Amino acid sequence: MTIVATHLLTALINHEYQHDQWIGEVRTEPLGHALPTDPNSGRVRRIDGYLTLHPYA
């Protein structure tokens, strides 16, 4: 059960990071605001332009 919960939670967090990135990009282009810097964490990586969580890193 722990393995399933870990994978579901990771997928949910990754989805929310991707959604947040998309919203930031939409606000950046028309409004000219800079995107915030990436979090300083060994467990967060940028893949294909999106931040993703790697809990086993």
Secondary structure, 3 states (H helix, E strand, C coil): CHHHHHHHHHHHHHHHHHHHHHHHHHHHHHHCCCCCCCCCCCCEEEECCEEEECCCC
